[in-house]
Amino acid sequence: MQAPQSIKQRFNLGEITKDAVYVDAERRFQELETETKKLHDESKKYFDAINGMLTHQIEFSKACAEIYKPISGRMSDPDSYVVDGNPEGIRACEEYEAIVRDLQETLQPELEMIETRVIKPADELLEIIKVVRKSASKRDHKQLDYDRHRTTLKKLQDKKDKQLKDEKALYKAEADVEQASQEFNYFNDLLKDELPKLFTLEREFIRPLFQSFYYMQLNVFYTLHEKMQSIDIGYFDLTLDIEGAFEKKRGDIKEQAEALSITKFKTTGGLKKGPGFKYGSRLAIEGKGSSSTSTSPSRRMTHDSFDSAPPPYSPVQAIAGLSNSSGISRSSSTGSAWGAAAKLKGAAPPPPKPKPSRLSGMPAMETVTALYDYEAQAEGDLSFRTGEVIEIVQRTQNDNEWWTGKIGTRQGQFPGNYVRLN
């Protein structure tokens, strides 16, 4: 029954009861509710942040110690019998971890005081605000009832020709308005009288809360500073500034890491063996032929396909191809045989124009052969496998840069040092 009146009140339709004093008090109460919730959340975040910072410091030292440990004795270490590591760094990590754990125990009482003197009081204040909010919601509902009954009474009073049932409805409406008015005024006056008192008490409540938080924060920072200032770990050179100490420890490690080929491109393998070398190149050397005179099938295929262009079509060659099928490929011999058969029947269409050869003045298409597998790392890259032939669309004179090529209908960029020019 309150829904129609709620809509009217939201859109300011009809007669709506308004109390300027309560409206201002309710606005201040809403701000108090919001800021108290924020006070509780932010103090909890501060408490978790200090605990989290100390925990992260311990985990950081553990991670460094694990990295410093030698890899000797592991299958990935070629010098498995050579003891290599950073014992000074590991000892520094252990000392640092012990200091931070001691700091964590020292700060525990201060952190517990933040929880008992800031977070829990804010929780108690939130509970009080929830109770007051229920009273405010009750007052709003009573206002809706009061405005609804008053609207009904006004309609009955304005009706000109009243009948007996209208008189009875008018009497009931007057009683409903009186009852609703008493209930609404009770909650409205109660909140107008006690909300200002709550605001005063809230200020008195916040003052010691903020002061306690300030002093506890000072104690936390002072303890952190004293503990960290008294650290005496010989592994750290405290005579240098932060940047100088960092550069001294790093040395030329960055240059050495960037010189590793695995940091340049993402690969899936090296040179693939041809189909004729199932058991590697060593078997080929020990076999019948010499490695200096043998040519891999992939290399031979690439050279054969680009050293000589196919001859232009002619009927004589097509017919001759039927008798010399052992010297030409399957596709060309099959095409010549069908062409000869069609000519004998007299139903063949006129032959196409001869294809221009590579010596007809057209520039030769520049191609390269892939030396390694390459998987696309970003949109626009061209993936290929070892031995594939790539048509060059655009390239530079530097093979350490990115070139553009295509394989069939696929086109994209690829690293120039993954291929060789044909």
KOLVODREN-168747 format. One record per residue (C-alpha): x, y, z; residue number from 0. Coordinates in steps of 0.001 Angstrom, whole numbers, plus 500000, padded with zeros to 6 digits. Example, Ala and Ser with C-alpha at 12.3 -4.5 7.8 and 13.67 -1.06 7.14 Angstrom:
2
east 512300, north 495500, up 507800, resi 0
east 513670, north 498940, up 507140, resi 1
***
This chain:
422
east 500000, north 500000, up 500000, resi 0
east 502974, north 502289, up 500432, resi 1
east 504284, north 501770, up 496863, resi 2
east 502073, north 504410, up 495117, resi 3
east 502852, north 506964, up 497782, resi 4
east 506582, north 506153, up 497524, resi 5
east 506463, north 506888, up 493797, resi 6
east 504660, north 510186, up 494409, resi 7
east 507232, north 511165, up 497024, resi 8
east 510142, north 510276, up 494764, resi 9
east 508801, north 512388, up 491906, resi 10
east 507446, north 515104, up 494217, resi 11
east 503803, north 514558, up 493244, resi 12
east 500908, north 515581, up 495433, resi 13
east 501161, north 516718, up 499030, resi 14
east 504308, north 515469, up 500777, resi 15
east 505181, north 516157, up 504396, resi 16
east 508536, north 517898, up 504711, resi 17
east 510421, north 518843, up 507847, resi 18
east 513452, north 521036, up 507108, resi 19
east 515062, north 520336, up 510484, resi 20
east 514839, north 516594, up 510044, resi 21
east 516038, north 516775, up 506419, resi 22
east 519217, north 518528, up 507536, resi 23
east 519761, north 516117, up 510443, resi 24
east 519194, north 513112, up 508188, resi 25
east 521750, north 514432, up 505682, resi 26
east 524351, north 514820, up 508450, resi 27
east 523513, north 511335, up 509730, resi 28
east 524056, north 509865, up 506259, resi 29
east 527489, north 511505, up 506122, resi 30
east 528293, north 510103, up 509575, resi 31
east 527263, north 506638, up 508419, resi 32
east 529469, north 506831, up 505317, resi 33
east 532533, north 508197, up 507083, resi 34
east 532303, north 505727, up 509969, resi 35
east 532245, north 502853, up 507498, resi 36
east 535251, north 504391, up 505761, resi 37
east 537061, north 504822, up 509101, resi 38
east 536539, north 501153, up 509890, resi 39
east 537653, north 499955, up 506443, resi 40
east 540754, north 502149, up 506227, resi 41
east 541985, north 501264, up 509724, resi 42
east 541524, north 497575, up 508892, resi 43
east 543471, north 498050, up 505663, resi 44
east 546299, north 499763, up 507570, resi 45
east 546435, north 496894, up 510061, resi 46
east 546556, north 494331, up 507235, resi 47
east 549117, north 496380, up 505303, resi 48
east 551662, north 496445, up 508146, resi 49
east 551274, north 492709, up 508727, resi 50
east 551420, north 492054, up 505001, resi 51
east 554537, north 494187, up 504555, resi 52
east 556464, north 492177, up 507160, resi 53
east 555243, north 488883, up 505716, resi 54
east 556274, north 489939, up 502204, resi 55
east 559727, north 490918, up 503481, resi 56
east 560210, north 487425, up 504901, resi 57
east 559012, north 485768, up 501694, resi 58
east 561276, north 488059, up 499657, resi 59
east 564357, north 486948, up 501614, resi 60
east 563323, north 483296, up 501207, resi 61
east 563036, north 483726, up 497429, resi 62
east 566476, north 485374, up 497223, resi 63
east 568035, north 482586, up 499310, resi 64
east 566528, north 479969, up 496993, resi 65
east 567960, north 481745, up 493948, resi 66
east 571381, north 481999, up 495600, resi 67
east 571504, north 478252, up 496248, resi 68
east 573851, north 476319, up 493910, resi 69
east 572445, north 474095, up 491197, resi 70
east 575316, north 471595, up 491575, resi 71
east 574198, north 467998, up 491734, resi 72
east 571129, north 468671, up 489626, resi 73
east 570625, north 467168, up 486191, resi 74
east 570529, north 470645, up 484577, resi 75
east 574052, north 471503, up 485790, resi 76
east 576865, north 470372, up 483451, resi 77
east 579394, north 470763, up 486287, resi 78
east 577454, north 468619, up 488711, resi 79
east 580469, north 468011, up 490933, resi 80
east 581475, north 471667, up 491199, resi 81
east 580110, north 473379, up 494304, resi 82
east 579021, north 476816, up 493146, resi 83
east 576673, north 479272, up 494778, resi 84
east 576515, north 482409, up 496866, resi 85
east 577000, north 481441, up 500513, resi 86
east 577437, north 485086, up 501552, resi 87
east 574120, north 486001, up 499924, resi 88
east 572345, north 483047, up 501542, resi 89
east 573729, north 483999, up 504956, resi 90
east 572620, north 487620, up 504417, resi 91
east 569087, north 486411, up 503549, resi 92
east 568942, north 484312, up 506709, resi 93
east 570120, north 487230, up 508864, resi 94
east 567606, north 489561, up 507211, resi 95
east 564767, north 487085, up 507742, resi 96
east 565673, north 486735, up 511425, resi 97
east 565659, north 490536, up 511849, resi 98
east 562250, north 490904, up 510191, resi 99
east 560765, north 488096, up 512299, resi 100
east 562054, north 489817, up 515432, resi 101
east 560556, north 493066, up 514158, resi 102
east 557241, north 491304, up 513574, resi 103
east 557177, north 490101, up 517189, resi 104
east 558130, north 493566, up 518471, resi 105
east 555334, north 495257, up 516517, resi 106
east 552694, north 492703, up 517448, resi 107
east 551526, north 494582, up 520605, resi 108
east 551228, north 497847, up 518657, resi 109
east 549244, north 496169, up 515909, resi 110
east 546944, north 494557, up 518476, resi 111
east 546343, north 498004, up 519997, resi 112
east 545291, north 499295, up 516578, resi 113
east 542773, north 496481, up 516393, resi 114
east 541426, north 496989, up 519941, resi 115
east 541503, north 500806, up 520056, resi 116
east 540559, north 501717, up 516503, resi 117
east 538982, north 498866, up 514561, resi 118
east 536745, north 497442, up 517310, resi 119
east 535448, north 500868, up 518473, resi 120
east 534620, north 501657, up 514849, resi 121
east 532710, north 498359, up 514714, resi 122
east 530742, north 499350, up 517827, resi 123
east 529920, north 502735, up 516327, resi 124
east 528692, north 501042, up 513155, resi 125
east 526349, north 498864, up 515206, resi 126
east 524880, north 501961, up 516880, resi 127
east 524432, north 503627, up 513488, resi 128
east 522592, north 500547, up 512201, resi 129
east 520062, north 500826, up 515045, resi 130
east 519550, north 504538, up 514365, resi 131
east 519159, north 503793, up 510653, resi 132
east 516311, north 501384, up 511466, resi 133
east 514539, north 504149, up 513391, resi 134
east 515031, north 506519, up 510444, resi 135
east 513568, north 503923, up 508068, resi 136
east 510598, north 503465, up 510437, resi 137
east 510038, north 507214, up 510438, resi 138
east 510052, north 507264, up 506593, resi 139
east 507442, north 504490, up 506500, resi 140
east 505227, north 506368, up 508978, resi 141
east 505528, north 509465, up 506796, resi 142
east 504330, north 507506, up 503764, resi 143
east 501335, north 506212, up 505737, resi 144
east 500514, north 509685, up 507015, resi 145
east 500652, north 511250, up 503529, resi 146
east 498594, north 508393, up 502049, resi 147
east 495804, north 508688, up 504649, resi 148
east 495826, north 512455, up 504376, resi 149
east 495397, north 512240, up 500582, resi 150
east 492459, north 509849, up 501007, resi 151
east 490831, north 512165, up 503555, resi 152
east 491199, north 515175, up 501287, resi 153
east 489534, north 513352, up 498373, resi 154
east 486557, north 512441, up 500553, resi 155
east 486294, north 515968, up 501944, resi 156
east 486312, north 517485, up 498437, resi 157
east 483549, north 515177, up 497207, resi 158
east 480352, north 517215, up 496739, resi 159
east 477500, north 514741, up 496787, resi 160
east 478284, north 512507, up 499730, resi 161
east 476281, north 509397, up 500436, resi 162
east 476022, north 507371, up 503616, resi 163
east 478948, north 505141, up 502697, resi 164
east 481018, north 508239, up 501940, resi 165
east 480274, north 509579, up 505406, resi 166
east 481414, north 506298, up 506945, resi 167
east 484594, north 506345, up 504790, resi 168
east 485211, north 509954, up 505818, resi 169
east 484933, north 509074, up 509494, resi 170
east 487359, north 506156, up 509084, resi 171
east 489804, north 508304, up 507097, resi 172
east 489853, north 510947, up 509836, resi 173
east 490666, north 508265, up 512416, resi 174
east 493434, north 506848, up 510185, resi 175
east 494970, north 510291, up 509699, resi 176
east 494941, north 510916, up 513437, resi 177
east 496606, north 507577, up 514160, resi 178
east 499209, north 507999, up 511402, resi 179
east 499934, north 511563, up 512518, resi 180
east 500695, north 510460, up 516090, resi 181
east 503029, north 507649, up 514946, resi 182
east 504855, north 509826, up 512432, resi 183
east 505332, north 512698, up 514867, resi 184
east 506687, north 510332, up 517514, resi 185
east 509546, north 509040, up 515328, resi 186
east 510104, north 512404, up 513636, resi 187
east 510429, north 514306, up 516924, resi 188
east 512562, north 511553, up 518460, resi 189
east 515119, north 511700, up 515649, resi 190
east 515153, north 515508, up 515510, resi 191
east 515865, north 515607, up 519231, resi 192
east 518471, north 512826, up 519512, resi 193
east 520373, north 512975, up 516218, resi 194
east 522190, north 516223, up 517204, resi 195
east 523161, north 514546, up 520514, resi 196
east 524556, north 511611, up 518525, resi 197
east 526611, north 513995, up 516390, resi 198
east 528141, north 515568, up 519505, resi 199
east 528971, north 512189, up 521015, resi 200
east 530422, north 511055, up 517696, resi 201
east 532887, north 513964, up 517703, resi 202
east 533938, north 513085, up 521242, resi 203
east 534295, north 509458, up 520178, resi 204
east 536454, north 510227, up 517144, resi 205
east 538866, north 512581, up 518960, resi 206
east 540571, north 509925, up 521171, resi 207
east 540294, north 507386, up 518386, resi 208
east 542268, north 509559, up 515995, resi 209
east 544801, north 510478, up 518673, resi 210
east 545386, north 506822, up 519543, resi 211
east 545819, north 505925, up 515898, resi 212
east 548323, north 508757, up 515426, resi 213
east 550535, north 507728, up 518359, resi 214
east 550374, north 504042, up 517505, resi 215
east 551380, north 504881, up 513940, resi 216
east 554357, north 506865, up 515266, resi 217
east 555424, north 503892, up 517381, resi 218
east 555197, north 501565, up 514397, resi 219
east 557304, north 503820, up 512175, resi 220
east 559830, north 504513, up 514937, resi 221
east 560277, north 500806, up 515646, resi 222
east 560638, north 500055, up 511938, resi 223
east 563248, north 502780, up 511546, resi 224
east 565272, north 501734, up 514589, resi 225
east 565335, north 498060, up 513649, resi 226
east 566210, north 498615, up 510014, resi 227
east 568807, north 501286, up 510892, resi 228
east 570600, north 498893, up 513267, resi 229
east 570961, north 496154, up 510626, resi 230
east 574628, north 495217, up 510273, resi 231
east 574864, north 492675, up 507477, resi 232
east 578293, north 492608, up 505893, resi 233
east 576858, north 491582, up 502539, resi 234
east 575466, north 495110, up 502034, resi 235
east 577765, north 498046, up 501296, resi 236
east 576083, north 500861, up 503221, resi 237
east 578813, north 503370, up 502307, resi 238
east 577271, north 503796, up 498839, resi 239
east 573915, north 505244, up 497935, resi 240
east 571121, north 502976, up 496719, resi 241
east 571810, north 503384, up 493016, resi 242
east 575585, north 503034, up 493382, resi 243
east 575263, north 499879, up 495485, resi 244
east 572863, north 498405, up 492961, resi 245
east 575197, north 499057, up 490020, resi 246
east 578148, north 497629, up 491930, resi 247
east 576329, north 494390, up 492720, resi 248
east 574897, north 494045, up 489221, resi 249
east 578164, north 494507, up 487307, resi 250
east 577870, north 493379, up 483688, resi 251
east 575172, north 490761, up 484341, resi 252
east 572671, north 492663, up 482203, resi 253
east 574966, north 492618, up 479169, resi 254
east 575711, north 488918, up 479651, resi 255
east 572007, north 488093, up 479856, resi 256
east 571196, north 490131, up 476746, resi 257
east 573986, north 488310, up 474861, resi 258
east 572157, north 484967, up 475281, resi 259
east 570426, north 483957, up 472069, resi 260
east 567412, north 482522, up 473928, resi 261
east 566454, north 486035, up 475056, resi 262
east 566028, north 487254, up 471461, resi 263
east 563227, north 485198, up 469908, resi 264
east 560840, north 482493, up 470988, resi 265
east 561682, north 479284, up 469101, resi 266
east 560279, north 475779, up 468942, resi 267
east 563385, north 473958, up 467742, resi 268
east 566520, north 474108, up 465651, resi 269
east 567366, north 472770, up 462237, resi 270
east 565253, north 469775, up 461336, resi 271
east 566884, north 466690, up 459788, resi 272
east 565809, north 465745, up 456285, resi 273
east 563820, north 462571, up 455606, resi 274
east 566983, north 460792, up 454410, resi 275
east 568818, north 461246, up 457724, resi 276
east 566587, north 459398, up 460144, resi 277
east 569425, north 458673, up 462585, resi 278
east 571330, north 461965, up 462253, resi 279
east 574224, north 463246, up 460165, resi 280
east 576785, north 460889, up 461699, resi 281
east 575187, north 457886, up 459979, resi 282
east 575363, north 459698, up 456667, resi 283
east 579091, north 460376, up 457136, resi 284
east 579816, north 456762, up 458008, resi 285
east 577649, north 455486, up 455155, resi 286
east 578312, north 455074, up 451476, resi 287
east 578371, north 458737, up 450486, resi 288
east 580500, north 461595, up 451765, resi 289
east 579010, north 464565, up 453566, resi 290
east 580866, north 466933, up 451245, resi 291
east 579098, north 465547, up 448160, resi 292
east 575651, north 464823, up 449652, resi 293
east 572887, north 467362, up 449585, resi 294
east 569887, north 467311, up 451879, resi 295
east 566531, north 466788, up 450195, resi 296
east 565182, north 470097, up 451454, resi 297
east 568190, north 472009, up 450130, resi 298
east 568066, north 470077, up 446801, resi 299
east 564358, north 470765, up 446453, resi 300
east 564868, north 474462, up 447053, resi 301
east 567685, north 474734, up 444505, resi 302
east 565851, north 472725, up 441883, resi 303
east 562752, north 474864, up 442176, resi 304
east 564510, north 478173, up 441723, resi 305
east 567609, north 477484, up 439557, resi 306
east 565559, north 476718, up 436471, resi 307
east 562071, north 477881, up 435486, resi 308
east 559619, north 475488, up 433778, resi 309
east 559658, north 475756, up 429951, resi 310
east 556684, north 477351, up 428154, resi 311
east 553907, north 475097, up 426982, resi 312
east 554165, north 473605, up 423466, resi 313
east 552252, north 470734, up 421886, resi 314
east 555426, north 469015, up 420710, resi 315
east 556854, north 468870, up 424201, resi 316
east 553555, north 467601, up 425570, resi 317
east 553446, north 464669, up 423121, resi 318
east 557109, north 463939, up 423587, resi 319
east 556549, north 463842, up 427289, resi 320
east 554464, north 460671, up 426934, resi 321
east 557486, north 458712, up 425771, resi 322
east 559967, north 460311, up 428160, resi 323
east 557893, north 460301, up 431332, resi 324
east 560851, north 459177, up 433452, resi 325
east 562578, north 462548, up 433080, resi 326
east 559730, north 464818, up 434155, resi 327
east 557595, north 465130, up 437235, resi 328
east 554302, north 463383, up 437804, resi 329
east 552200, north 466507, up 437429, resi 330
east 553754, north 467621, up 434142, resi 331
east 553703, north 464115, up 432585, resi 332
east 550088, north 463625, up 433539, resi 333
east 549137, north 466993, up 432080, resi 334
east 551020, north 466240, up 428824, resi 335
east 549335, north 462848, up 428487, resi 336
east 545881, north 464330, up 428859, resi 337
east 546788, north 467096, up 426401, resi 338
east 548003, north 464556, up 423793, resi 339
east 544890, north 462435, up 424202, resi 340
east 542659, north 465472, up 423811, resi 341
east 544491, north 466537, up 420630, resi 342
east 544090, north 463086, up 419073, resi 343
east 540337, north 463392, up 419590, resi 344
east 540324, north 466862, up 418030, resi 345
east 538350, north 468407, up 420916, resi 346
east 541135, north 470303, up 422707, resi 347
east 540772, north 474062, up 423188, resi 348
east 543541, north 476353, up 421929, resi 349
east 546626, north 476191, up 424133, resi 350
east 547233, north 479039, up 426593, resi 351
east 549873, north 481630, up 425978, resi 352
east 553342, north 480564, up 427067, resi 353
east 554278, north 481680, up 430567, resi 354
east 557086, north 484274, up 430609, resi 355
east 560391, north 482813, up 431685, resi 356
east 562662, north 484343, up 434320, resi 357
east 564873, north 485789, up 431559, resi 358
east 562074, north 487742, up 429920, resi 359
east 562910, north 490980, up 431757, resi 360
east 560675, north 490493, up 434831, resi 361
east 562644, north 490795, up 438114, resi 362
east 562997, north 487477, up 439912, resi 363
east 560977, north 487013, up 443125, resi 364
east 563418, north 487102, up 446043, resi 365
east 563020, north 484166, up 448369, resi 366
east 564568, north 482826, up 451543, resi 367
east 564684, north 479418, up 453199, resi 368
east 563854, north 478999, up 456898, resi 369
east 566767, north 477797, up 459048, resi 370
east 564683, north 477403, up 462224, resi 371
east 561084, north 477050, up 463316, resi 372
east 559397, north 480319, up 464253, resi 373
east 556077, north 480699, up 466058, resi 374
east 554241, north 484033, up 465773, resi 375
east 554640, north 486041, up 468970, resi 376
east 552180, north 488822, up 468106, resi 377
east 549467, north 489640, up 465619, resi 378
east 551025, north 490257, up 462211, resi 379
east 553896, north 487767, up 462588, resi 380
east 554489, north 484979, up 460062, resi 381
east 554935, north 481457, up 461437, resi 382
east 557001, north 478895, up 459518, resi 383
east 558865, north 475610, up 459828, resi 384
east 562456, north 474709, up 459041, resi 385
east 563001, north 474325, up 455284, resi 386
east 559962, north 476321, up 454177, resi 387
east 560512, north 478812, up 451327, resi 388
east 559306, north 482353, up 451982, resi 389
east 558726, north 485034, up 449343, resi 390
east 560236, north 488362, up 450385, resi 391
east 557847, north 491318, up 450338, resi 392
east 560147, north 493789, up 452053, resi 393
east 563505, north 493455, up 453771, resi 394
east 566497, north 495491, up 454937, resi 395
east 570215, north 494875, up 454515, resi 396
east 570498, north 493956, up 458191, resi 397
east 569455, north 490385, up 459011, resi 398
east 569043, north 491290, up 462701, resi 399
east 565905, north 493262, up 461865, resi 400
east 562345, north 492213, up 461035, resi 401
east 561529, north 491359, up 457403, resi 402
east 558164, north 490956, up 455684, resi 403
east 557329, north 487904, up 453587, resi 404
east 554556, north 485509, up 452633, resi 405
east 553933, north 481795, up 452310, resi 406
east 551019, north 481141, up 449999, resi 407
east 548228, north 483460, up 451160, resi 408
east 549774, north 484100, up 454594, resi 409
east 551834, north 487298, up 454974, resi 410
east 553568, north 488755, up 458013, resi 411
east 556807, north 489762, up 459691, resi 412
east 559607, north 487455, up 460821, resi 413
east 563186, north 487797, up 462164, resi 414
east 565771, north 488056, up 459402, resi 415
east 568365, north 485950, up 461202, resi 416
east 566043, north 482912, up 461098, resi 417
east 566412, north 482503, up 457323, resi 418
east 569039, north 482494, up 454546, resi 419
east 568737, north 484144, up 451151, resi 420
east 568363, north 481826, up 448179, resi 421
***
